[in-house]
Amino acid sequence: MADSFPKVLFEPMPEIWLRPMRRSELQSRHVYTCPTYKTLERRGVLTTTGHSSNFVIDMTLQMQEQHSVEFWTKRGVAMITQLND
């Protein structure tokens, strides 16, 4: 992940291949746990699991070494499956 250019709000994400793994098989890496939502509205009706109906999944994205989780969290970084165009 890299910081966006000035005044660029949305950037396309390359396709992601999801491969199921056991937690014990995961290696420790410098990653940001990025929330993924269905729409730009980061809210929705809470389900019985306590998650928003708009929430899809948390994705772990590799970060550059100079960045921290707080760096991306303060910027409100999230992935959106569809824009409101």
N, C-alpha and C positions, 0 to 999 in steps of 0.2 A: 504494500500500500504506500501511496505517496500523497502528499498534500495537493489539493486542487489548485488550478490557476485562479487568479483573482476574478471575481464575479462569475465563476462557473459553479452553478448550484448542483447540476446533475451530470454524472459521467457514466457512460455505459460500462457494465461489468462484463468481462468475458464469461463464457459458459463455464459452469463449475461441475466437475464430475464428482458425485457423491459416492464414496466407497465405505460401506459399513465396516467398522472395526471395533474390537473390544477396547475398553479404556486402558487396559493393561498393555496393549500394543502401541498406544500413542507415545510418541517421543516428546519430551519437553522442548518447546520452541517459543520464540518471541512472537506471540500472537495477540490479536485483538478479537474478542468475542463480539461480533457484529450482529445486532438484531435485524431480522428481515421482516418486513411488513407487506401486506397485500396492496395497500394504497398509501398515499401521502399522509393521510390522517393517521397519526400514530396513536390512535385510541379506538376503542370499540367496546362492545359489551363484554364484561368479564364472564368467562366460562367457569364451570365447576372446578377446573384445574387452577384457576386463579390467573390465567393468561387472557389477554385481550383477544377477541374474535378476529382482529386485524393482524395479530402476530402470527408469523409462520414458523420461524426457526432461528436459533442462534447459529451463526456461521463463524468458524475460527479462520481469521485471515492473517497471513504472515505480515509482520510490520518491519519497517526499517529499524535498525538497532538504536538510532538516535531518538526514536519516538517511544512513548509510553502509552499505556491504556488510557491514562488521564488525558493525554494529548488528543486522542480521538473522541473520547467521551465528551470533553468540553466543546468539541465542534459538532456534537450531535450526529456523528456519522452512523448511518443505517443504510441497509439495502431495501429497495422498494421493487416489488414485482411488476407494478404498472404505474405509469404517470397519469395524471388527470387530463391529458391532452384531449 
